[in-house]
Amino acid sequence: MKAKNMPRKPERPRKQRVTFQLPAELIEKARDAVYFTPGLTMSGLVEAALRSELAKAEKKRRKPFPSRRGAILRTGRPVGS
């Protein structure tokens, strides 16, 4: 039986799987970094790098990116590549 006043475990942020291709040498370098860094995971490394680059992009444009909610994001290979 659970006590009514027991604090709840904080919920983990919802995550989604994404698939994309990167240069093989970049993936190998990332795998090396993860292997030689205790506690680091590929997912954690990529998340930190993506957050860092998005913060730089927002700083450069001097405001956050607006939500694209409802807009369709093009996927796949760009035409002509």
N, C-alpha and C positions, 0 to 999 in steps of 0.2 A: 504494500500500500504506500502510495506517495504522500508525503506531507504537503499540505496546501501552501506553506510558506517557503518551500524549497526553491532556491533560484534555478531557473532553467539554464541548460547549456546554451551558450550563444550559437546561433545558427551559422553554418558555413555559407559563404556567398555561393550563389548558384553558378555553376561553371558549364561551359559548352565545349564540345570538341570541334576543332577546326583543322582543316587539311590544306596544306600548301607546300609548294616546292621551294627549296633553297639550294644554293650552291653546295656541292658535296664537301668542299674544303671547309665551309663555314659550319656545317653539321659536325664534321669530325673535330673541329676546334672546340665546339660547344660540348661534345661528348668528352673530350679530354678534360675540359674545365670541370665538368660535373664529376668525373671519375676522381680527380685530384682535389676536390673541394668537399670535405665532409658536410653532409646535411643538404647540399645543393642538389636539386633535381633539374631535369631538362625543362619541365613545366615551370618551375620556379625561375629558372634563368630566363626563359623566353618571356614570362610575365613581367619580370623586372625590366628587361630590355624594352619591351613594348610600352610599358608605363613611362619609362624614361624618355623615349622618343616622342611619345604623344605629348608629354609635358613640354618638351623643347618646341614642338610644332605649335602648341597653344601659346607659349611664351612669344614665339616669333610673330604670330598673328595678333598678339595682344588680347586675345579673348578665347574662351573655350569654344570648341566646335559645337554647333547646334545639333540637336537630335535629328536623325534622319528618319525618325519613326514614320512609317507609311511610304517612304520612298523605296524604290527597288534598287538594290546594289547589284551592279553587273558582276558576274563571276566568270571564271574561265580565262583562257588565254586572250590577250588583247588582239584585235584584228590586225593582221599584217606582221605578226611576230612568228 
